[in-house]
Amino acid sequence: MRDSVADAGPVAQDRSPGTLRRRETAFSSALVAPALIIVAGIYLYPAVFTLILAFAEFDMAALEIGRWVGFKNFTDLFANPGFVDAIWRTIYFGLLIAIGSTLAGFLIALLLNQEFYGRTLLRVVVVLPWAVPPVVAGVLWGQMFHADVGFVNALLFRLGLIDSYRIWFGDGRTALHIIALAEIWKAIPFMVLFILAGLQGLPPQLHEAAAVDGATPLQRFRYIVFPLMLPVLIPLMLIQFVWAMKAFDTIFVLTRGGPAGQTTTLNYFVYLEAFQNFDLGRASAAAYSLLVVTLAVVLVVTVLRRLATRRRVPA
């Protein structure tokens, strides 16, 4: 009898909840490990290799890392006025797209949140820009603002708003805003879907109580909808800013960074250094500068958001 109990002891111990949990954890980790290794290889290796290149010279003939140069690549970049201009242009470009896409998405989502005839069709139309490939979208916007055959020139000329056809991409400031407009157009479906989901998640009792108290639609928007939607809008704006930092297709198709580099953002500057100047060291340094700029802006917005939240909370 004692022998049978002693034999059953290890079996019972192996079947204890703690042991089973450890075995399940080990088994699940073994299943996930191959995917983690692949993801680490895809993302971690290029990040580490690029970081090494940022502090070294790359021999294009031998396709190997040459001598270490320390911070020379960074100092050469910041000594270049075009690079410094690209930093400020990129920040402005990203904020313009983030704010513009959030505002447009919010207004469209407010409209789609109402009951009206044809709402389903309008929802389908709003999602269409998401189905257009970026290069195709760039070509379409280029044709719209074409100096000779673009319908924007034809429409404005027939309305009497311009005296002659304009070369829209001949002016750097105008070209940059057209590119931003194209990026906002591509971002609207994403913004509308998430903002609309947030609007539909708001408690209807708040609107009903406010209406009973005599609040106007504008007051309900100001004191109920907008404050409750801020936790949705600010993260979406930050995501859109990060995506705007990576804008490349539209710039490449429409302007190639011109005229005179006035539409060259940091991401496109990295492309120019790597694939036109064939300086992978400075391209890597510019890429990490882009990372620092993006993180800095996101950090500033996050801090401002927390400060604003603390001020709204009563002591």
LUMLUMLUM-165063 format. One record per residue: residue in one letter; x, y, z of N, C-alpha, C, CB in turn. Coordinates in steps of 0.05 Angstrom, whole numbers, plus 5000, padded with zeros to 4 digits. Glycine has a CB too. Layout:
AXYZXYZXYZXYZ ...
END
This chain:
M501749765000500050005000501750255000498150005024 R503850245017505650475018507150514992507650445041 D507850284979509350294954507550424932510150014945 S504950364932503250484912502950774916500450344912 V502750874941502551154947505051294939501951204976 A507351174945509951294938510251314908512251134949 D509251104893509451114864507551334853508750854852 A505351384866503451584856504351864862500851534868 G506251894881507152164888508352324865509152154910 P510352224850511452384828509352434806513752234816 V507552244801505552284781503652514788503852024776 A502852514814501152734823502653004822500152684851 Q505252994828506853234827507153344799509553194840 D507453154779507653234751505153354741508552994734 R502853274753500253374744499353624760498253154745 S501053734776500253964792499854204773502354034814 P498154404782497654634764500154784756495754814778 G502054814775504454964768506154824747506154994793 T506354564749507954414729506554414702508254124738 L503954384701502554394676502754664663499554314680 R502654874679502855144668505655194656502255354690 R507655094670510455124659510754974633512455034679 R509554734632509754574607508254714584508654294612 E505954824590504454974569505955214560501655054580 T507255354579508855584571511155514554509855734596 A512555294561514855204545513955114517516254974560 F511654964516510654874491509855104473508254684495 S508455304484507555534468509955694459505655704484 S512055714476514455864468515855724445516355894492 A515855454446517155304425515655344398517255004432 L513055374399511455414375511955694364508555374381 V512255894381512556164372515456234364511656354394 A517356074375520156134371520956164341521855924384 P520155984323520956024295520056284283519855794278 A517556364289516556624279518156854291513556654285 L518756844316520357054329523157074317520557004359 I524356854311526956854298526856984271528156564297 I524756914255524557024228524057334230522156894213 V522257414248521757704251524257844260519457744271 A525657734279528157854289530157884266529357694312 G530357674250532257684227531457894207532357414214 I528857924202527958114182528258404192525058064175 Y527658454217527658734227530258804243525258764245 L531158614259533458684276536058704260533758474298 Y536458524242539058524227539358784210539158284208 P537358864194537759114180538159354198535359174162 A536759364221537059584240539859594251535059564263 V540959364259543659364270545759424248544359094283 F545359314225547259364203547259654194546559184179 T544859774194544760064187545960234208541760144183 L545660164233546960314255549960294253546060194283 I551060064245553960044241554860214218554759754236 L553260214196553960374173553960674179552060324150 A552360764198552161044205554761154216549861094224 F556460974227558961064239561360954223559160964267 A560960884198563060774182562760854153563160464184 E564760794137564660824108564160554095567260954097 F562560554074561960304060563260304033558860264057 D564860094028566260064003564459943982568859894006 M563460103963561560003943562859803924560360233928 A565459833919566859653901567059373913569659763894 A567859363938568259103951565659013965570459123971 L563659183967561159123981561759034010559658913966 E563359194024563959134052564359394067566458944054 I564159374094564559604111567459674111563459554139 G568059934106570860024107571660114134571160254087 R573060344135574060434161571860584177576460624157 W572360584203570460724221571061024221570760614250 V568961184220569361474218567961614241568261574192 G566861474260565561594283563061754275567561784297 F562962004284560662174279560962344254560062354303 K562962274237563462434213561062444195565862324198 N559662224191557262224174555162414184556161934171 F554762424210552762604221553662894219552262534251 T556162954224557163224222557063324193559963254233 D557663144174557463224146554563284138558563004128 L552663124149549863174143548963444154548162954155 F549563504179548563754191550063994180548863734221 A552363954167553664174154552464224126556664104151 N550664044117549364074092546764234096548763804078 P546464474085544064634088541564484078544264904075 G541864324057539664184046538563974066540364044021 F540263854082539363664102537863794124541763504113 V538864024134537564174155534864274146539264414164 D534664374121532064454110530164214108532464584082 A531263984101529563744099528463664126531163514087 I529863704148528863644174526363804180531063694196 W526664074178524364244183522064194164525164544183 R522664144139520664084119519163824126521864064091 T520663634136519363374143517563404167521563164149 I518363554187516663604210514063744202518163764232 Y514363954186512064104176510263914159512864344160 F511463764142509963584124508463374141511963444105 G509763264161508463064177506163174194510462934195 L506563404206504463534222502063614204505563774237 L502663704180500563784161498863544154501763914136 I500063324148498563074141497062974165500462864130 A498362964189497062854212494663024220499062844236 I494963284221492663454228490563454206493663744233 G491363474181489463484159487863224157490863534133 S489162994159487762734157485962694181489762504154 T486762774204485062744228482562924226486662814254 L482963174217480663354214478763254193481663634207 A479863174170478063074148476762814156479663034123 G478262634169477062384177474862424199479162204188 F475362614217473362664238470762774226474562864258 L471062964207468663084195467062874179469463324177 I468462714164467062504148465862294166469062364128 A467262224188466062024206463562134220468161944227 L463662394227461262514239458862504219461862814246 L459462544194457362524174456262244171458362624147 L458162044170457361774166455961654191459761604159 N456361794214455061694238452061774240456561804262 Q451161934221448362014220446761824202448162304210 E444261824206442461664189441461824166439961564206 F442061744141441161874117441161674094442862124111 Y439761744073439561564050442161564035437161654032 G443161324028445661294013448161284031445961513994 R447761244057450061244075451861004069449161234104 T450760774063452360534057454060574032450560294053 L452960694012454460753987456760943993452660863965 L456161154009458261344016460561214032457061574032 R459861024049461960884064463760734045460660694085 V462560604025464260464005466060653990462460303986 V464960883982466561083967468861183984464761313959 V468461224010470561324028472861134030469361384056 V472260874028474360674031475960624005473160404040 L474960723983476260673957479160763955474660813935 P479960993966482761073964484660863976483261333978 W483760703995485360504007486060273987483960384031 A484360243967484760033947486560113924482059943937 V487260373923488960463901491860443908488260763894 P493460303892496360283899497660563900497760113878 P499660603917500860873921501960993895503060853941 V503260833879504360933854502161023835506160723840 V500060863833497760933816496461193827495660703815 A496161213853495061463865496861703858494761433895 G499461663859501261883851500961973822504161813856 V500561773805500161843776497561993772500161583759 L495461903786492862033784493062323793490761883800 W494362373816494562653825496362813807495762653854 G498362683795499962833776498462913751502362663767 Q496662743742494962813719492963023726493562563708 M491863023750489963223759491263503759488963163787 F493763523767495063783769497063823746496463813796 H496663683725498463713701498064003690497763503679 A500364123682500364403673498664443648503164493669 D498564233630497264263604494464133603498964163582 V494363883613491863733609490463673636492463473595 G491463783658490163723683487463863686491963813706 F485563713698482863833700482664053721480863613706 V484664063740484564273760485064543746486764223781 N486964553728487464803713484964873696489864773695 A483864673683481564723666479164823682480764473650 L478664703705476464783722476765063733476064583745 L479165123743479665393754479565603732482365403769 F480565533709480465723687477665783678482165623663 R475965583676473165623668471565773689471865353662 L472365743714470965893735472066173738471365743762 G474166243723475266503724476966563748473066703723 L477866353762479566383785482466423778479266153804 I483266343754486066383744485866493716487766123746 D487866653708487966773682489266583661489367033682 S491066413670492466233652493065973668494966353640 Y493765763653494365513665496965543682494665293644 R496865423706499165433724500865183723498265493752 I503465213727505264983730505364923760508165043717 W503664753769503364713798505864603811501064523803 F507264423797509664303808512164463803509964023798 G511864703792514164873787514865043812513665063764 D512965063830513465213855513665013878511165423861 G515865023893516364823913514364823935519064873925 R513465053944511465063966508764943957511065353976 T507965013933505464903922505664603918504665043896 A507864513908508264233903508264073929510964183888 L509464183950509464043975506664013987511264193996 H505064213984502264193994500564013977501064473995 I501163993951499663803934500363513943500363843904 I502963463948503763203958502463133984506863183961 A502363334002500963294028498063244024501363544046 L496763374005493963323999493563043989492963533978 A495362943972495162673962495462463985497262613941 E497262524004497662344027495262344045500262424042 I494062584049491662604066489362434053490862894069 W489162464026487062304012487462004016487162373982 K489861914016490361624020489861544049493261564013 A490161734068489861664096487061674106491561844113 I485261804091482461844100481061584107480962004079 P481161374090479761134097480561014125480160914076 F483161004130484060904156482961074179487060904157 M483161334176482261514197479161494202483061804191 V477761484180474761474182473861224196473561494154 L475060994189474160744200474560744231475760514188 F476860834240477360824269475761044284480360864274 I475561274272474061494285471061424286474461764271 L470061304264467261224264466761004285466461124236 A468560824288468260614309468260744336470560414307 G469860954340469861094366467261244371472161284367 L466261364350463761514353461461324359463161674327 Q461361094346459160904351459460774379459160694330 G461760794391462160684417461460874440464960594421 L460761124433460061324454457261244465459961604442 P456861274492454261204504452061394493454461224535 P449961284482447761464472446361604494445861294456 Q446561504519445161624541446161914546445461464567 L448761964540449762224544448462424525452862224540 H448162354500446862524480443962574488446962404452 E442562364497439762394505439462574529438562114511 A441262544549441062714573441663004566442962614594 A443663044548444363314540442163444524446963314524 A440763294507438563394492436263474510437663194471 V435763304530433563364549434263624564433263134569 D436763664571437563904585437664154567440363864597 G437064124542436964354524439464424510435964584538 A441464244510444064294496443664294466446264094505 T444964484452444864494423446764284412445564774413 P446464214386448364024374451264114376447663974345 L451764374374454464474376455464434405454664764368 Q453864484424454664444452455064154459452564564471 R453463974447453863694452456463604440451563524440 F457163714416459763644404462063744421459863754375 R461763984430464064114445464563984472463464404449 Y462363924487462763834514462463524518460663964531 I461463384497461163094500462862944479458263024497 V462262994454463562834432466562884431462262904405 F467363134429470163194425471863104449470563494421 P471163164474472863074497473062764498471763174523 L470762634493470862334495472362214471468062234495 M472562354449473962244426476962304426472762354400 L477862484444480762544444482562304449481262744467 P481862104466483561864468483761704443482461694490 V481861744424482061614398483561784378479161544388 L482962044378484162224358487162254361482762494359 I488062294385490962344389492662114381491562424418 P492061864389493761634379493661614349492761384392 L491261654337491061634308492761854294488061664299 M492862094306494462304295497462244297493862564310 L498262114319501062034322501761814302501561944350 I499961624298500461414278500761534250498161204278 Q498961724244499061844218501562014214496562024213 F502562144235505062294234507362104228505562444260 V507461874241509561684237509561584208509361444256 W507161524198506861434170507661654150503961344164 A507061904157507862124139510862144138506662384149 M512262074159515262084158516361894137516362014186 K514861684130515761484111514761534083514961204121 A513461754078512361814052514661804031510962084051 F514161654010516261633989514961613961518061383994 D512961433958511861373932510761633918509661173934 T509261783933507962023921510162223913506062153941 I512162263930514262453924515862363899516262493948 F516362103898517961993876516462023850518561703881 V513861973850512261993825511862273816509661843829 L511262453835510362723828512662913823508662833849 T514662923840516763133839519563033839516363323861 R520062783847522862683851524462873870524262663824 G523062993889524463163908524763453899527063053914 G524063513874524363783864521863953868525063773835 P521864193859524064323845526264423864523064563828 A528764383856531064473872530964363901531164783873 G530064123904530063993930527964103949532664023942 Q526064253940524064373958521864193967522864613944 T521763953956519863753965521263503975517863673943 T523863533981525463303992525063284022528463343984 T523863074031523663014059525962844068520862884066 L526162784094528362624104528462344092528262604134 N526062224089525961964078526961954049523061854079 Y526162164033527062174006530062254005525362373990 F530962404024533762474026535462224030534262674049 V534462034046535861784050536161634024534361604071 Y533961634008534061503982536161633963531261513969 L536261893963538162033946541061973954537662333947 E541561973980544261913989545061623983544561964019 A543161443985543861153982543961073953541860983997 F542061163936541861053909542561243887539060953906 Q543161493894544161673874547061763880542361923873 N547561823905550361893913551961643922550262093936 F550561423926551861163934553561193959553561053911 D552661353978553961394003552261264025554561694009 L552661014030550960864049551460954077551360564046 G553861064083554361154110552661404117557261224113 R552661594099551061834105548061774102551762064085 A547361584085544461504083543561374109544061314059 S545261204120544561084146544361294168546560864153 A546261484168546161694188543561864185548561874186 A542761914160540362064155537861904164540062144126 A537961644160535661474168535361474198536061184159 Y537561464213537361474242536661754252539861384255 S537461964237536562234243533562254240537962434226 L532462124219529562124215528161984239528861974189 L529361764249528261624272528261804296529861374278 V530361954301530562124324528462354322533362244327 V528262474298526262684294523462584299526462804266 T522762354289520162234293519562184322519861974277 L521462064336521062004365520862264381523461834375 A522362474374522362724388519562854386524462914378 V518462864362515862984358513662824372515163004328 V513762564370511862394384512062434414512262094377 L514462454425514862504453513762764462517862484461 V514162974447513163244453510163244454514163454433 V508863124433505963104432504862954456505062984406 T506162734463505262564486505362724512506962314488 V507562864516507863024540505763244541510663154542 L505363384519503263594519500563474524503263734492 R499963234514497363114519497063054548497162854502 R499162954562498862884590498563144607501362734599 L499963354600499663604614496863714611501763814604 A495763704586493063794582491063634598492363794552 T491563364599489763194614489763264644490462904610 R492163314655492363374683490963634690495263394692 R491063834671489764084676486764064676490664284655 R485663874661482763834659481663694684481963684635 V483463544698482563394721482463584745484463144727 P480163614759480063784782481663684805477163834790 A482763864821484463784844482563674866486164014855 
END
